[in-house]
Amino acid sequence: MSLLVDMMANSLDAGYAEATARRAVRGDTGMNKGPAARVLAIVGVALIAMILMVAAMKVHAAAPQAERERHQLVDRIHTDEDEVDALQDTVERLRGELDAVQELSLPKGAQERVKMLGLLAGSEPAEGSGLKVVADDAKEVPNTNGTSDPRAAEAAANGRILDRDLQRLVNGLWKAGAQAIAINGQRLTSLSAIRAAGASILVDNRPLAPPYTILAIGDAKPMQVEFMVGSDGRYLRGLQEYGIRINVGTQKKIKLSPAIGTVLRYATVPGAVPGAAPTSSAAPGGAPGTAAPGTALPSGKSPSPNASQNRNPPPSASAKPTASQIPTPKSSERKDKQ
């Protein structure tokens, strides 16, 4: 206890006190107040002030340059977007001219076959009843802000829609009998791909933002039942456990635009006469010469009243595994999505 009291009463060590007393006796204050010392002090202060001034001038000069470069980049982006829109308008105009020429040059049966092939390939607009699936991130998705906290990263991934989730939903709709599908207005074809680029989801290299609205044309009620009672419906309910918002409902009328940049390709039998019409036009899952029941027809057409029970929908390239091969989402699976 006495040691603590001594430390509080005499905070300065005795040796320092003796040295200070000796310097006071000699008249030595420890500071050189001669002319040379004052000159050095002035020079040092001037150099520091000059360095600070030069640094401030450089920062001030660099700020307008960075702002100009930013504005130039934004202007380039807007210009490129305008060019893309103009080219898209040109594509639509040429597509309309091509359709008009086809209607004049092809016989009636060939026109219907070309429209049906274009519908299945995604190059023709589609219209009919179907399902509407809206998937959105959890209401409060944690923002990691670039931190490396694994718990924050895991929580952010669990509450966010990922590319594999959209792949699973799309493949489930194909399996349930969908004839045409679009995500946020982006029509899917057999060549479509759903990928992730950082935190963004790309569909055919086009970035999409949540909420993700999936429109699927087909026989609405049977398709909804098939989708919800199967493994894909269980996967959907598993996503909801993480706070992801999912809404599934039927739509009496859905219109889907054609896929952008899709070119209708076809194959011919080796040795066949070019331009010769085939003897039958069998649609997938249907009898020769007839469209598959329940198939979505081009805009302005009506689907067959009988729903198809055995049609195998065109597989989507947006997901590599089939829907039945992926287990329901568990904690370990959501962790692997980061």
C-alpha positions as CSV (number, residue, x, y, z in Angstrom):
1,M,0.0,0.0,0.0
2,S,2.9,2.4,0.8
3,L,4.3,1.8,-2.7
4,L,1.0,2.9,-4.3
5,V,0.9,6.0,-2.1
6,D,4.5,6.9,-2.9
7,M,3.8,6.5,-6.6
8,M,0.8,8.8,-6.4
9,A,2.7,11.4,-4.3
10,N,5.9,11.3,-6.3
11,S,5.1,10.5,-9.9
12,L,8.5,11.8,-11.1
13,D,11.4,9.5,-10.6
14,A,14.0,10.7,-8.3
15,G,16.8,10.5,-10.9
16,Y,14.9,12.7,-13.3
17,A,14.4,15.3,-10.5
18,E,18.1,15.3,-9.6
19,A,19.1,15.8,-13.3
20,T,16.7,18.7,-13.6
21,A,18.1,20.3,-10.5
22,R,21.7,20.0,-11.8
23,R,20.7,21.6,-15.1
24,A,19.0,24.5,-13.3
25,V,22.1,25.1,-11.2
26,R,24.3,25.2,-14.4
27,G,21.7,27.5,-16.1
28,D,21.3,24.9,-18.9
29,T,17.7,24.7,-20.0
30,G,18.3,21.9,-22.6
31,M,17.3,24.1,-25.5
32,N,19.7,25.9,-27.9
33,K,18.2,29.3,-28.4
34,G,21.0,30.6,-30.7
35,P,20.5,32.3,-34.1
36,A,21.4,29.0,-35.9
37,A,18.7,27.1,-34.0
38,R,16.1,29.7,-34.9
39,V,17.1,29.7,-38.5
40,L,16.8,25.9,-38.6
41,A,13.4,26.0,-37.0
42,I,12.1,28.6,-39.5
43,V,13.5,26.5,-42.4
44,G,11.9,23.4,-41.1
45,V,8.5,25.1,-40.7
46,A,8.7,26.5,-44.2
47,L,9.5,23.1,-45.7
48,I,6.6,21.5,-44.0
49,A,4.3,24.3,-45.1
50,M,5.6,23.9,-48.7
51,I,5.1,20.1,-48.7
52,L,1.5,20.5,-47.4
53,M,0.8,23.2,-50.0
54,V,2.1,21.1,-52.9
55,A,0.1,18.1,-51.7
56,A,-3.1,20.2,-51.5
57,M,-2.5,21.6,-55.0
58,K,-2.1,18.1,-56.5
59,V,-5.2,16.8,-54.8
60,H,-7.2,19.8,-56.0
61,A,-5.9,19.4,-59.6
62,A,-6.6,15.7,-59.7
63,A,-10.2,16.0,-58.5
64,P,-11.5,17.8,-61.6
65,Q,-9.7,15.4,-63.9
66,A,-11.3,12.4,-62.1
67,E,-14.7,14.0,-62.4
68,R,-14.1,14.7,-66.1
69,E,-13.1,11.1,-66.7
70,R,-16.2,9.9,-64.8
71,H,-18.5,12.1,-66.9
72,Q,-16.8,10.8,-70.1
73,L,-17.3,7.2,-69.0
74,V,-21.0,7.9,-68.2
75,D,-21.5,9.6,-71.6
76,R,-19.9,6.6,-73.4
77,I,-22.2,4.2,-71.6
78,H,-25.3,6.3,-72.6
79,T,-24.1,6.5,-76.1
80,D,-23.5,2.7,-76.3
81,E,-26.9,2.1,-74.8
82,D,-28.5,4.3,-77.5
83,E,-26.7,2.4,-80.2
84,V,-27.9,-0.9,-78.8
85,D,-31.5,0.4,-78.7
86,A,-31.2,1.6,-82.3
87,L,-29.7,-1.7,-83.4
88,Q,-32.5,-3.6,-81.6
89,D,-35.1,-1.4,-83.4
90,T,-33.4,-2.3,-86.7
91,V,-33.5,-6.0,-85.8
92,E,-37.2,-5.8,-85.0
93,R,-37.9,-3.9,-88.3
94,L,-36.0,-6.4,-90.4
95,R,-37.7,-9.3,-88.6
96,G,-41.1,-7.8,-89.5
97,E,-40.0,-7.4,-93.1
98,L,-38.8,-11.0,-93.1
99,D,-42.1,-12.3,-91.7
100,A,-44.0,-10.4,-94.4
101,V,-41.8,-11.9,-97.2
102,Q,-42.3,-15.4,-95.7
103,E,-46.0,-15.0,-95.7
104,L,-46.0,-14.0,-99.4
105,S,-43.5,-16.7,-100.6
106,L,-44.4,-19.7,-98.5
107,P,-47.5,-21.9,-98.8
108,K,-50.0,-21.8,-95.9
109,G,-48.9,-25.1,-94.4
110,A,-45.2,-24.1,-94.5
111,Q,-46.0,-20.8,-92.8
112,E,-47.7,-22.5,-89.9
113,R,-44.7,-24.9,-89.6
114,V,-42.2,-22.0,-89.6
115,K,-44.2,-20.2,-86.9
116,M,-44.4,-23.3,-84.8
117,L,-40.6,-23.9,-85.1
118,G,-40.0,-20.2,-84.3
119,L,-42.2,-20.5,-81.2
120,L,-40.3,-23.6,-80.0
121,A,-37.0,-21.9,-80.8
122,G,-38.0,-18.7,-79.0
123,S,-37.8,-16.5,-82.1
124,E,-41.6,-15.9,-82.2
125,P,-43.8,-14.1,-79.7
126,A,-45.9,-16.4,-77.5
127,E,-49.3,-15.8,-75.9
128,G,-51.5,-17.9,-73.6
129,S,-52.3,-18.8,-70.0
130,G,-49.7,-19.9,-67.5
131,L,-47.9,-19.3,-64.2
132,K,-46.3,-16.2,-62.8
133,V,-43.5,-16.8,-60.2
134,V,-42.0,-13.8,-58.4
135,A,-38.8,-14.4,-56.4
136,D,-37.2,-11.7,-54.3
137,D,-34.4,-11.4,-51.8
138,A,-35.1,-11.4,-48.1
139,K,-36.4,-8.1,-46.8
140,E,-33.2,-7.4,-44.8
141,V,-30.3,-8.9,-46.6
142,P,-27.1,-8.1,-44.5
143,N,-24.6,-5.9,-46.4
144,T,-21.1,-7.1,-45.8
145,N,-19.6,-3.8,-47.1
146,G,-16.5,-5.7,-48.3
147,T,-15.8,-7.2,-44.9
148,S,-14.4,-10.6,-44.5
149,D,-16.6,-11.7,-41.7
150,P,-17.7,-15.2,-42.7
151,R,-20.9,-15.0,-40.6
152,A,-22.0,-11.8,-42.4
153,A,-21.2,-13.3,-45.8
154,E,-23.1,-16.5,-45.0
155,A,-26.2,-14.5,-43.8
156,A,-26.0,-12.4,-47.0
157,A,-25.8,-15.4,-49.3
158,N,-28.7,-17.3,-47.5
159,G,-31.1,-14.4,-47.9
160,R,-30.3,-13.6,-51.5
161,I,-31.6,-15.3,-54.7
162,L,-28.7,-17.0,-56.5
163,D,-28.2,-18.1,-60.0
164,R,-28.7,-21.8,-59.2
165,D,-32.0,-20.9,-57.5
166,L,-33.3,-19.4,-60.8
167,Q,-31.9,-22.4,-62.7
168,R,-33.8,-24.8,-60.4
169,L,-37.1,-22.8,-60.8
170,V,-36.8,-22.6,-64.5
171,N,-36.0,-26.3,-65.0
172,G,-38.9,-27.1,-62.6
173,L,-41.3,-25.2,-64.8
174,W,-40.0,-26.9,-68.0
175,K,-40.5,-30.2,-66.3
176,A,-44.0,-29.3,-65.2
177,G,-45.1,-28.6,-68.8
178,A,-44.1,-25.0,-69.6
179,Q,-44.0,-24.2,-73.3
180,A,-42.3,-20.8,-73.2
181,I,-40.5,-19.0,-70.3
182,A,-39.2,-15.6,-69.7
183,I,-37.3,-14.0,-66.7
184,N,-37.8,-10.2,-66.3
185,G,-38.9,-10.1,-69.9
186,Q,-35.8,-12.0,-71.1
187,R,-37.1,-15.0,-73.2
188,L,-35.3,-18.3,-72.6
189,T,-34.4,-20.7,-75.3
190,S,-32.5,-24.0,-75.5
191,L,-29.3,-21.9,-75.7
192,S,-30.0,-19.6,-72.8
193,A,-27.7,-19.5,-69.8
194,I,-28.3,-18.3,-66.2
195,R,-25.0,-17.4,-64.6
196,A,-23.6,-15.3,-61.7
197,A,-21.1,-12.4,-62.0
198,G,-20.3,-11.4,-58.5
199,A,-23.5,-10.5,-56.8
200,S,-25.4,-10.0,-60.1
201,I,-27.3,-12.7,-62.1
202,L,-26.9,-12.8,-65.9
203,V,-29.4,-14.3,-68.3
204,D,-27.8,-14.6,-71.7
205,N,-25.2,-12.1,-70.5
206,R,-27.8,-9.5,-69.6
207,P,-27.8,-8.4,-65.9
208,L,-31.1,-8.7,-64.1
209,A,-32.1,-7.1,-60.8
210,P,-34.5,-8.5,-58.2
211,P,-37.4,-9.1,-57.9
212,Y,-37.2,-11.8,-60.6
213,T,-40.5,-12.3,-62.4
214,I,-40.7,-15.7,-64.2
215,L,-43.5,-16.1,-66.7
216,A,-44.3,-19.6,-68.0
217,I,-46.9,-20.3,-70.7
218,G,-48.7,-23.6,-70.4
219,D,-51.7,-25.3,-68.9
220,A,-51.8,-23.3,-65.8
221,K,-53.6,-25.4,-63.2
222,P,-51.9,-28.8,-64.0
223,M,-48.6,-27.1,-64.3
224,Q,-48.9,-25.4,-60.9
225,V,-49.9,-28.7,-59.3
226,E,-47.0,-30.6,-60.9
227,F,-44.6,-27.9,-60.0
228,M,-45.6,-27.5,-56.3
229,V,-46.0,-31.1,-55.4
230,G,-42.7,-32.2,-56.9
231,S,-39.1,-31.7,-55.7
232,D,-39.0,-28.2,-57.1
233,G,-41.9,-27.2,-54.9
234,R,-40.0,-28.5,-51.9
235,Y,-37.0,-26.6,-53.0
236,L,-39.1,-23.5,-53.3
237,R,-40.4,-23.9,-49.7
238,G,-36.9,-24.5,-48.5
239,L,-35.9,-21.1,-49.9
240,Q,-38.7,-19.4,-48.0
241,E,-37.2,-20.7,-44.8
242,Y,-34.3,-18.3,-45.4
243,G,-36.6,-15.3,-45.7
244,I,-36.6,-15.4,-49.5
245,R,-40.0,-14.2,-50.8
246,I,-41.7,-16.4,-53.3
247,N,-45.1,-15.9,-54.9
248,V,-46.7,-18.4,-57.3
249,G,-50.0,-17.7,-59.1
250,T,-51.8,-18.4,-62.4
251,Q,-52.3,-15.9,-65.2
252,K,-55.1,-16.0,-67.7
253,K,-53.1,-14.1,-70.4
254,I,-49.4,-13.9,-70.7
255,K,-47.5,-12.4,-73.6
256,L,-43.8,-13.1,-74.2
257,S,-41.6,-11.3,-76.6
258,P,-39.2,-13.2,-78.8
259,A,-35.7,-13.8,-77.7
260,I,-33.2,-11.2,-78.6
261,G,-30.7,-12.2,-81.3
262,T,-32.2,-15.6,-81.9
263,V,-31.7,-17.0,-85.4
264,L,-34.0,-19.8,-86.5
265,R,-31.9,-22.8,-87.6
266,Y,-33.1,-26.0,-89.1
267,A,-31.6,-29.3,-90.3
268,T,-32.2,-31.2,-93.5
269,V,-31.9,-34.9,-94.4
270,P,-28.7,-35.6,-96.4
271,G,-29.6,-36.2,-100.0
272,A,-33.0,-34.5,-99.7
273,V,-34.1,-32.0,-102.3
274,P,-33.5,-28.5,-101.0
275,G,-36.8,-26.7,-100.3
276,A,-38.9,-29.9,-100.3
277,A,-41.5,-29.9,-97.7
278,P,-41.5,-32.9,-95.2
279,T,-44.3,-35.4,-95.4
280,S,-45.4,-34.8,-91.8
281,S,-44.8,-32.1,-89.2
282,A,-44.7,-33.9,-85.9
283,A,-44.6,-31.5,-83.0
284,P,-42.8,-32.6,-79.8
285,G,-45.0,-35.0,-78.0
286,G,-47.8,-34.9,-80.5
287,A,-49.0,-36.9,-83.5
288,P,-47.6,-36.2,-87.0
289,G,-49.1,-33.1,-88.6
290,T,-50.5,-31.8,-85.3
291,A,-49.2,-29.4,-82.7
292,A,-48.7,-30.8,-79.2
293,P,-51.8,-30.2,-77.0
294,G,-51.4,-27.3,-74.7
295,T,-48.5,-25.9,-76.7
296,A,-48.3,-22.1,-76.6
297,L,-48.9,-20.7,-80.0
298,P,-47.7,-17.5,-81.7
299,S,-49.4,-14.3,-80.7
300,G,-53.0,-14.3,-82.0
301,K,-53.3,-18.1,-82.0
302,S,-55.2,-20.3,-79.4
303,P,-53.8,-23.4,-77.9
304,S,-55.5,-26.8,-78.2
305,P,-58.2,-27.3,-75.6
306,N,-56.8,-30.7,-74.5
307,A,-53.8,-30.4,-72.2
308,S,-50.8,-32.6,-73.0
309,Q,-50.0,-35.3,-70.5
310,N,-46.9,-36.8,-72.1
311,R,-45.1,-33.8,-73.7
312,N,-41.5,-33.4,-72.8
313,P,-40.8,-29.7,-72.7
314,P,-37.6,-28.4,-74.4
315,P,-34.9,-28.5,-71.8
316,S,-33.3,-25.2,-70.8
317,A,-29.6,-24.8,-71.0
318,S,-29.8,-22.4,-68.1
319,A,-29.1,-25.2,-65.7
320,K,-26.9,-28.2,-66.3
321,P,-28.5,-30.8,-63.9
322,T,-32.1,-31.7,-64.1
323,A,-34.5,-30.6,-61.4
324,S,-34.9,-34.2,-60.0
325,Q,-31.1,-34.5,-59.5
326,I,-30.7,-31.6,-57.0
327,P,-31.7,-32.1,-53.4
328,T,-33.8,-29.7,-51.4
329,P,-31.9,-26.7,-50.1
330,K,-30.2,-27.3,-46.8
331,S,-27.9,-25.2,-44.7
332,S,-24.8,-26.8,-46.2
333,E,-26.0,-26.1,-49.7
334,R,-26.7,-22.4,-49.1
335,K,-23.2,-22.1,-47.6
336,D,-21.7,-23.4,-50.8
337,K,-23.3,-20.7,-52.8
338,Q,-21.1,-17.9,-51.5
